[in-house]
Amino acid sequence: MEWLGLHFFTDLPHNGHLLLNCSHNPFLVLLAYLVACAAGFGTLDMAERVGHVEDPTARRHWRWLGAGCLAGGIWSTHFISMLAFQVPIAIHYELIMTFVSLLIALIASLFAMKTLSHATLRFDQYLLASLWMGMGIALMHYVGMAAMRSQAQLYFGAGLFTASVVIAIGASLAALLLSSYLRNGAGVFHQLLKYAASLVLGAGIISMHFTGMAAMQMVVPAGADLSAPSDNNPIQMGLSVAVITLLVIGSSISAALADKKLQHKERDLRRVNALLSELDQARASLQQVAHYDALTSLLNRRGFNQIFAEKLAEKTAASGMMAVIFLDIDHFKRINDSLGHDAGDQLLTVLASHIKSSVRSHADVVARFGGDEFCILISIHHRDEARHLAQRIMQQMKEPIELAGRRMVMTTSIGISLFPDDGVTCEELLKTADLALYQSKDAGRNSLNFFSANLKTRAFLELQLEEELRAALRERTGLVLFYQPIFDMKLGKVTRMEALVRWQHPTHGLLAPDRFIGIAESNGLIAELDNWVLRQACHDLSVLSDKGYSELNMTVNCSALNLARDELADEVEDALRFSGIAATRLELEVTENALMGNISSTLALLRHIRALGVSLAIDDFGTGYSSLAYLKRLPLNTLKIDRSFIQDLPKSAADIEIVQAIIGMAHTLHLNVVTEGVETQAQFDLLHKHGCDFIQGYLLSPAVPANEVIGVIQGIHLRNPLAPEASAAKELAPSQPGPAALVRPIR
């Protein structure tokens, strides 16, 4: 078979001479191998660029550049190898055929780079691609052989010819697989693998060429001139081709390296941009957390204060008006205590939506300050605008709410302050609105109040009293105990004293406890105050014992807040040890509502105190909401009837029946009964008739200082209310207003 002047699968002719003294220039062979290795390395680099570039246009450019490197390298290897071929006849090359061979190499290389553009391929797809690519390389080789022009005829043996084609296909498969494998990776080891792969690819390319050359046999016709060819310096030409090819491949590799670094920088820049974007999102999230309430999505206190300051500056510059509206949900704690905090959170969400729907969304600012406190900031032109908005919110709040299977109605207390009338700074306006809110609470809740100057005066006075009370407790000055005697109806004498604290204020004079106990409770001073009263009362009882009143007992009031402190039992024990009196001579008196506030923890604490030997009394019985089921479980000794049931005796038949019922119930529970607020002999006689155990009141004596206690006791014993002559004298005496008619009891 003859093709382009080449003979394949054809026997050699009988006439002619077979050239046997053919050789290759070792330097050019080595040079051809180096070019093949460089072409392989360039192809691997270009394949890596094609796989990593995202822009389609840039990927297409890298495919063309990779194809040029591979085609130029393969063709240059073939051409330099042909220059290395030395025979005793003159040989030259046809330009057109040589160019065609280069074009074939370029087409095969483009097909290879197109294949490498795919991220993943199956092995059979790689095999098919390598088949076409190997056939193209073989075609390029044999077209280049056909470009040889000489006197000799070229014949190719079937075995080596087939082997050259197989080697071309195998080298193509190896190139495709290595390029795909080495597409991803970095580091020194990855680079060493690329170098090794380049050596393998170079060996495959040059092996294919020299296998094809080994298959070639040159036959010269008889009578041909076998003179040595003129020296056309093939080494110089081979070096020129090699240098040009290596420069092109080197430039391509440099461009690939530069693009790789640039892509890394772009990737780093994108990563930095992504991090910056995440930081912006995190900053926005932090801004949301820092300035907005997570439950209701309303502004929190910090976000409100920021907007408040901005609007305050605007109104100051424009001489405008603003209103600050403070809201507090009435009895919200009961929801948390009875239905749980989840139900409380659900309720707050609903109420927040009610408040939000009541205001002007474009102009008003609504915030949740925490718990059940909300604050609204509105721009107004006159005072009534704030009142109308507050009334609209109060009306909206009264809409029934379905919560935990229950239908309930909530109310709110509201306080309002105005800018600039009630303050010119954020702190002043919030404080004045808060004071107005507390006035609404004190007025019975479910109401609104504007701030007034007297509220500020009262707040300032309470703040001053708080500071002075704190100093009085710290320095142990000003606080004194007064004692009111308690008369034993069975023994006919005073057997108990109730300790009542007073404050001898340097400016305001003697202050009753209702003037400062609330301040102590709201500012965390009540525990220290109660402990001082307890220790002082025990000390004074010890002094009375030394003066002959060793059977006298002492009753000390205990604040409701102290019943929540486990330290109370230890403080009672320390007071008894400090004074040296027996525990049976001390009685703690607590109110009915304080006992019922937290019955489980209160019961455990009272049992602990009772175990010390200290008696326990329940005060103001009948005014609270205690249950008899709980009452019988409490370790009580004494029940104290509130004075509100006594003041209309003996005229009120209903009160007589109530008192009689309480005394009977107490005795059934084995409790002693003390009636306070007894001011007349008629009240005394009625209580004695119905079996009351002890009485206390102005009929006997008001509370007196410790140094007057003995004189008061002796006076009561001299005019014993139980003595017949005392009763008769009382009946014959003209009706004169005594101390009981002139002075109300001070507790």
BELVEN-V435426 format. One record per residue. N is the residue number from 1. RES is the residue in three letters. PHI is phi in degrees with one decimal (none if undefined). Layout:
n: {N:N}
res: {RES:RES}
phi: {PHI:PHI}
//
This chain:
n: {1:2:3:4:5:6:7:8:9:10:11:12:13:14:15:16:17:18:19:20:21:22:23:24:25:26:27:28:29:30:31:32:33:34:35:36:37:38:39:40:41:42:43:44:45:46:47:48:49:50:51:52:53:54:55:56:57:58:59:60:61:62:63:64:65:66:67:68:69:70:71:72:73:74:75:76:77:78:79:80:81:82:83:84:85:86:87:88:89:90:91:92:93:94:95:96:97:98:99:100:101:102:103:104:105:106:107:108:109:110:111:112:113:114:115:116:117:118:119:120:121:122:123:124:125:126:127:128:129:130:131:132:133:134:135:136:137:138:139:140:141:142:143:144:145:146:147:148:149:150:151:152:153:154:155:156:157:158:159:160:161:162:163:164:165:166:167:168:169:170:171:172:173:174:175:176:177:178:179:180:181:182:183:184:185:186:187:188:189:190:191:192:193:194:195:196:197:198:199:200:201:202:203:204:205:206:207:208:209:210:211:212:213:214:215:216:217:218:219:220:221:222:223:224:225:226:227:228:229:230:231:232:233:234:235:236:237:238:239:240:241:242:243:244:245:246:247:248:249:250:251:252:253:254:255:256:257:258:259:260:261:262:263:264:265:266:267:268:269:270:271:272:273:274:275:276:277:278:279:280:281:282:283:284:285:286:287:288:289:290:291:292:293:294:295:296:297:298:299:300:301:302:303:304:305:306:307:308:309:310:311:312:313:314:315:316:317:318:319:320:321:322:323:324:325:326:327:328:329:330:331:332:333:334:335:336:337:338:339:340:341:342:343:344:345:346:347:348:349:350:351:352:353:354:355:356:357:358:359:360:361:362:363:364:365:366:367:368:369:370:371:372:373:374:375:376:377:378:379:380:381:382:383:384:385:386:387:388:389:390:391:392:393:394:395:396:397:398:399:400:401:402:403:404:405:406:407:408:409:410:411:412:413:414:415:416:417:418:419:420:421:422:423:424:425:426:427:428:429:430:431:432:433:434:435:436:437:438:439:440:441:442:443:444:445:446:447:448:449:450:451:452:453:454:455:456:457:458:459:460:461:462:463:464:465:466:467:468:469:470:471:472:473:474:475:476:477:478:479:480:481:482:483:484:485:486:487:488:489:490:491:492:493:494:495:496:497:498:499:500:501:502:503:504:505:506:507:508:509:510:511:512:513:514:515:516:517:518:519:520:521:522:523:524:525:526:527:528:529:530:531:532:533:534:535:536:537:538:539:540:541:542:543:544:545:546:547:548:549:550:551:552:553:554:555:556:557:558:559:560:561:562:563:564:565:566:567:568:569:570:571:572:573:574:575:576:577:578:579:580:581:582:583:584:585:586:587:588:589:590:591:592:593:594:595:596:597:598:599:600:601:602:603:604:605:606:607:608:609:610:611:612:613:614:615:616:617:618:619:620:621:622:623:624:625:626:627:628:629:630:631:632:633:634:635:636:637:638:639:640:641:642:643:644:645:646:647:648:649:650:651:652:653:654:655:656:657:658:659:660:661:662:663:664:665:666:667:668:669:670:671:672:673:674:675:676:677:678:679:680:681:682:683:684:685:686:687:688:689:690:691:692:693:694:695:696:697:698:699:700:701:702:703:704:705:706:707:708:709:710:711:712:713:714:715:716:717:718:719:720:721:722:723:724:725:726:727:728:729:730:731:732:733:734:735:736:737:738:739:740:741:742:743:744:745:746:747}
res: {MET:GLU:TRP:LEU:GLY:LEU:HIS:PHE:PHE:THR:ASP:LEU:PRO:HIS:ASN:GLY:HIS:LEU:LEU:LEU:ASN:CYS:SER:HIS:ASN:PRO:PHE:LEU:VAL:LEU:LEU:ALA:TYR:LEU:VAL:ALA:CYS:ALA:ALA:GLY:PHE:GLY:THR:LEU:ASP:MET:ALA:GLU:ARG:VAL:GLY:HIS:VAL:GLU:ASP:PRO:THR:ALA:ARG:ARG:HIS:TRP:ARG:TRP:LEU:GLY:ALA:GLY:CYS:LEU:ALA:GLY:GLY:ILE:TRP:SER:THR:HIS:PHE:ILE:SER:MET:LEU:ALA:PHE:GLN:VAL:PRO:ILE:ALA:ILE:HIS:TYR:GLU:LEU:ILE:MET:THR:PHE:VAL:SER:LEU:LEU:ILE:ALA:LEU:ILE:ALA:SER:LEU:PHE:ALA:MET:LYS:THR:LEU:SER:HIS:ALA:THR:LEU:ARG:PHE:ASP:GLN:TYR:LEU:LEU:ALA:SER:LEU:TRP:MET:GLY:MET:GLY:ILE:ALA:LEU:MET:HIS:TYR:VAL:GLY:MET:ALA:ALA:MET:ARG:SER:GLN:ALA:GLN:LEU:TYR:PHE:GLY:ALA:GLY:LEU:PHE:THR:ALA:SER:VAL:VAL:ILE:ALA:ILE:GLY:ALA:SER:LEU:ALA:ALA:LEU:LEU:LEU:SER:SER:TYR:LEU:ARG:ASN:GLY:ALA:GLY:VAL:PHE:HIS:GLN:LEU:LEU:LYS:TYR:ALA:ALA:SER:LEU:VAL:LEU:GLY:ALA:GLY:ILE:ILE:SER:MET:HIS:PHE:THR:GLY:MET:ALA:ALA:MET:GLN:MET:VAL:VAL:PRO:ALA:GLY:ALA:ASP:LEU:SER:ALA:PRO:SER:ASP:ASN:ASN:PRO:ILE:GLN:MET:GLY:LEU:SER:VAL:ALA:VAL:ILE:THR:LEU:LEU:VAL:ILE:GLY:SER:SER:ILE:SER:ALA:ALA:LEU:ALA:ASP:LYS:LYS:LEU:GLN:HIS:LYS:GLU:ARG:ASP:LEU:ARG:ARG:VAL:ASN:ALA:LEU:LEU:SER:GLU:LEU:ASP:GLN:ALA:ARG:ALA:SER:LEU:GLN:GLN:VAL:ALA:HIS:TYR:ASP:ALA:LEU:THR:SER:LEU:LEU:ASN:ARG:ARG:GLY:PHE:ASN:GLN:ILE:PHE:ALA:GLU:LYS:LEU:ALA:GLU:LYS:THR:ALA:ALA:SER:GLY:MET:MET:ALA:VAL:ILE:PHE:LEU:ASP:ILE:ASP:HIS:PHE:LYS:ARG:ILE:ASN:ASP:SER:LEU:GLY:HIS:ASP:ALA:GLY:ASP:GLN:LEU:LEU:THR:VAL:LEU:ALA:SER:HIS:ILE:LYS:SER:SER:VAL:ARG:SER:HIS:ALA:ASP:VAL:VAL:ALA:ARG:PHE:GLY:GLY:ASP:GLU:PHE:CYS:ILE:LEU:ILE:SER:ILE:HIS:HIS:ARG:ASP:GLU:ALA:ARG:HIS:LEU:ALA:GLN:ARG:ILE:MET:GLN:GLN:MET:LYS:GLU:PRO:ILE:GLU:LEU:ALA:GLY:ARG:ARG:MET:VAL:MET:THR:THR:SER:ILE:GLY:ILE:SER:LEU:PHE:PRO:ASP:ASP:GLY:VAL:THR:CYS:GLU:GLU:LEU:LEU:LYS:THR:ALA:ASP:LEU:ALA:LEU:TYR:GLN:SER:LYS:ASP:ALA:GLY:ARG:ASN:SER:LEU:ASN:PHE:PHE:SER:ALA:ASN:LEU:LYS:THR:ARG:ALA:PHE:LEU:GLU:LEU:GLN:LEU:GLU:GLU:GLU:LEU:ARG:ALA:ALA:LEU:ARG:GLU:ARG:THR:GLY:LEU:VAL:LEU:PHE:TYR:GLN:PRO:ILE:PHE:ASP:MET:LYS:LEU:GLY:LYS:VAL:THR:ARG:MET:GLU:ALA:LEU:VAL:ARG:TRP:GLN:HIS:PRO:THR:HIS:GLY:LEU:LEU:ALA:PRO:ASP:ARG:PHE:ILE:GLY:ILE:ALA:GLU:SER:ASN:GLY:LEU:ILE:ALA:GLU:LEU:ASP:ASN:TRP:VAL:LEU:ARG:GLN:ALA:CYS:HIS:ASP:LEU:SER:VAL:LEU:SER:ASP:LYS:GLY:TYR:SER:GLU:LEU:ASN:MET:THR:VAL:ASN:CYS:SER:ALA:LEU:ASN:LEU:ALA:ARG:ASP:GLU:LEU:ALA:ASP:GLU:VAL:GLU:ASP:ALA:LEU:ARG:PHE:SER:GLY:ILE:ALA:ALA:THR:ARG:LEU:GLU:LEU:GLU:VAL:THR:GLU:ASN:ALA:LEU:MET:GLY:ASN:ILE:SER:SER:THR:LEU:ALA:LEU:LEU:ARG:HIS:ILE:ARG:ALA:LEU:GLY:VAL:SER:LEU:ALA:ILE:ASP:ASP:PHE:GLY:THR:GLY:TYR:SER:SER:LEU:ALA:TYR:LEU:LYS:ARG:LEU:PRO:LEU:ASN:THR:LEU:LYS:ILE:ASP:ARG:SER:PHE:ILE:GLN:ASP:LEU:PRO:LYS:SER:ALA:ALA:ASP:ILE:GLU:ILE:VAL:GLN:ALA:ILE:ILE:GLY:MET:ALA:HIS:THR:LEU:HIS:LEU:ASN:VAL:VAL:THR:GLU:GLY:VAL:GLU:THR:GLN:ALA:GLN:PHE:ASP:LEU:LEU:HIS:LYS:HIS:GLY:CYS:ASP:PHE:ILE:GLN:GLY:TYR:LEU:LEU:SER:PRO:ALA:VAL:PRO:ALA:ASN:GLU:VAL:ILE:GLY:VAL:ILE:GLN:GLY:ILE:HIS:LEU:ARG:ASN:PRO:LEU:ALA:PRO:GLU:ALA:SER:ALA:ALA:LYS:GLU:LEU:ALA:PRO:SER:GLN:PRO:GLY:PRO:ALA:ALA:LEU:VAL:ARG:PRO:ILE:ARG}
phi: {none:-112.2:-145.5:53.0:82.9:-103.6:-109.6:-118.1:54.6:-123.8:-72.0:-68.3:-70.8:-79.7:-99.8:121.2:-117.3:-90.6:-76.9:-112.4:-90.3:-97.1:-148.6:-129.7:-75.5:-60.0:-63.5:-68.1:-62.8:-64.4:-63.1:-62.5:-64.7:-62.5:-62.8:-63.6:-64.9:-63.0:-62.2:-62.6:-65.6:-62.8:-62.6:-62.9:-66.4:-65.3:-63.0:-64.9:-65.4:-60.9:-73.4:-101.2:-77.3:-94.1:-72.8:-58.9:-64.3:-63.6:-64.8:-66.1:-64.1:-69.8:-62.9:-63.3:-66.2:-64.7:-63.8:-63.5:-61.9:-66.3:-64.6:-62.9:-67.5:-65.0:-65.0:-62.5:-58.2:-63.0:-68.9:-65.1:-64.3:-67.0:-64.9:-74.1:-74.0:-121.2:-135.1:-83.3:-130.5:-78.3:-130.6:-138.0:-122.2:-78.5:-65.7:-63.7:-65.1:-63.2:-67.1:-61.5:-61.8:-64.2:-64.4:-62.7:-61.7:-67.2:-63.4:-63.0:-68.1:-61.3:-63.0:-64.0:-67.6:-63.4:-63.4:-72.7:-70.6:-78.6:-65.9:-137.6:-137.4:-76.1:-64.0:-65.5:-70.9:-61.7:-64.8:-64.8:-64.3:-66.2:-63.2:-66.0:-66.5:-63.4:-63.8:-65.6:-64.6:-61.6:-62.3:-58.0:-64.5:-78.4:-67.7:-64.0:-67.9:-71.0:-74.8:-70.9:-121.9:-159.0:-74.8:-84.5:-98.6:-103.4:-119.5:-122.3:-70.4:-64.3:-64.7:-69.5:-59.3:-62.5:-62.6:-64.4:-67.8:-63.2:-62.7:-62.5:-67.8:-64.5:-63.6:-65.1:-62.1:-63.4:-64.7:-64.9:-66.5:-64.9:-63.2:-66.4:-69.6:-90.4:-64.4:-111.5:140.3:-159.1:102.3:-67.2:-63.2:-62.3:-68.0:-63.1:-61.3:-65.6:-62.6:-63.6:-63.3:-65.0:-64.5:-66.0:-64.0:-61.4:-64.0:-65.1:-64.3:-74.4:-64.7:-60.6:-62.6:-76.2:-67.8:-64.3:-65.9:-67.7:-74.6:-85.7:-125.0:-106.8:-116.1:-102.8:-61.6:-64.6:84.3:-73.4:-79.5:-103.0:-69.7:-63.7:-69.9:-67.1:-77.2:-99.9:54.0:-65.7:-63.5:-62.6:-66.7:-62.9:-62.7:-62.6:-63.2:-64.2:-64.2:-62.3:-63.5:-65.3:-64.2:-64.4:-65.8:-62.9:-64.3:-65.3:-64.5:-63.0:-63.0:-65.1:-64.5:-63.3:-66.2:-62.7:-64.4:-63.8:-66.3:-61.3:-65.5:-63.3:-64.9:-63.0:-64.4:-63.9:-63.8:-64.3:-62.4:-64.7:-63.5:-63.6:-63.7:-64.4:-64.1:-62.9:-65.2:-65.0:-64.7:-65.2:-65.4:-63.9:-62.2:-65.4:-66.9:-72.7:-117.9:-130.4:-78.4:-68.2:-79.0:-104.6:64.5:-84.2:-60.3:-94.6:-61.4:-65.5:-63.3:-63.6:-62.1:-65.5:-66.9:-58.3:-61.9:-65.7:-67.9:-64.9:-64.2:-63.9:-67.7:-64.3:-68.9:-97.5:55.4:-95.0:-121.1:-140.3:-127.5:-107.9:-113.5:-99.5:-120.9:-139.5:-74.1:-71.4:55.9:-66.9:-58.8:-63.7:-65.4:-62.0:-70.5:-93.6:-104.9:100.5:-70.4:-64.0:-64.8:-62.1:-64.9:-62.4:-64.9:-61.9:-63.0:-65.6:-65.1:-62.2:-67.4:-62.7:-63.8:-62.9:-74.5:-88.8:-103.1:-83.4:-60.8:-84.6:-123.1:-94.7:-113.8:-118.3:-139.3:-108.8:-86.5:125.4:61.2:-110.6:-100.0:-125.5:-137.8:-124.8:-118.6:-132.1:-89.9:-134.6:-111.6:-150.0:-60.4:-66.0:-60.3:-65.9:-63.5:-64.2:-64.1:-61.5:-66.2:-65.3:-65.5:-62.0:-69.2:-65.0:-64.2:-80.5:-66.4:-59.6:-123.8:-87.1:-146.5:53.8:77.2:-122.3:-108.3:-133.6:-123.4:-106.9:-124.1:-138.6:-105.3:-131.3:-123.7:-128.8:-124.7:-119.3:-100.6:-100.5:-64.4:-103.4:161.5:-120.6:-122.4:-59.9:-62.4:-64.9:-68.3:-66.5:-65.8:-68.3:-65.9:-65.4:-63.9:-65.2:-63.6:-65.7:-66.3:-64.7:-66.8:-65.6:-82.7:109.6:67.9:51.5:-150.1:-128.5:-142.5:-87.6:-68.2:-133.6:-63.9:-67.1:-64.2:-66.6:-62.7:-65.7:-64.3:-64.9:-66.0:-65.6:-63.8:-64.9:-64.2:-61.0:-62.8:-71.8:-67.8:-61.4:-67.8:-63.3:-70.1:-69.9:-96.5:56.2:-130.1:94.5:-81.2:-135.5:-109.0:-107.5:-126.8:-112.9:-72.6:-122.0:-93.5:-85.2:-70.1:-84.0:-86.7:69.7:-156.4:-77.9:-119.7:-139.7:-134.3:-104.2:-83.2:-127.3:-81.5:-132.2:-127.2:-84.5:-78.1:-65.4:-108.0:-93.1:80.4:-77.4:-102.8:-75.0:-62.4:-66.4:-86.6:-133.6:-64.2:-61.1:-64.5:-64.3:-69.0:-79.8:-121.0:73.7:-103.3:-67.9:-64.8:-67.0:-65.9:-61.0:-65.4:-64.7:-60.4:-61.3:-67.7:-68.0:-64.6:-64.7:-64.8:-65.2:-65.4:-64.1:-65.0:-64.1:-63.2:-64.9:-97.4:104.7:-106.0:-77.9:-99.5:-76.8:-105.6:-125.9:-109.3:-123.9:-74.4:-125.3:-66.9:-61.0:-66.6:-72.7:-70.4:-92.2:-106.0:-68.4:-73.3:-59.9:-61.5:-66.6:-67.3:-62.7:-63.8:-64.9:-64.1:-64.8:-66.5:-64.3:-89.4:79.4:-96.6:-74.1:-63.0:-70.3:-91.8:-113.1:-131.4:-94.7:-116.2:-125.4:-78.8:-62.3:-67.6:-64.0:-64.8:-84.6:-60.8:-145.0:-62.5:-67.4:-70.5:-64.0:-62.4:-64.5:-67.4:-64.9:-65.1:-64.1:-66.2:-63.6:-65.8:-73.8:104.5:-78.7:-80.6:-129.4:-127.1:-104.7:-97.9:55.0:-63.3:100.0:-100.0:-108.0:-133.3:-71.3:-104.3:-63.6:-62.6:-78.0:-59.8:-74.1:-85.1:-77.1:-79.9:-92.5:-114.6:-136.4:-120.2:-111.4:-80.0:-68.2:-65.6:-65.2:-88.0:-102.8:-63.8:-99.9:-75.5:-94.0:-73.4:-87.2:-66.2:-64.2:-65.8:-61.3:-66.8:-63.7:-62.5:-62.0:-65.3:-64.0:-62.9:-63.1:-62.5:-61.8:-66.1:-61.9:-87.1:61.2:-112.5:-75.4:-117.9:-114.8:-109.2:-101.3:80.0:-76.0:-122.7:-127.4:-65.5:-64.0:-63.0:-59.7:-63.8:-64.1:-64.8:-64.2:-61.8:-89.3:87.7:-64.2:-83.5:-138.4:-129.7:-148.2:163.8:-71.1:-58.4:-87.8:-175.9:-72.8:-67.7:-128.8:-63.9:-60.6:-74.3:-106.3:-61.8:-63.4:-61.3:-65.5:-60.8:-64.0:-64.3:-64.2:-68.0:-68.6:-108.3:-54.4:-63.6:-82.7:-71.2:-59.2:-66.8:-66.6:-66.8:-64.8:-59.2:-66.4:-72.6:-80.9:-71.8:-65.6:-73.2:-119.1:-71.2:-90.4:-57.7:-66.9:-84.6:-94.4:-129.3:-87.4:-64.4:-110.1:-105.4}
//
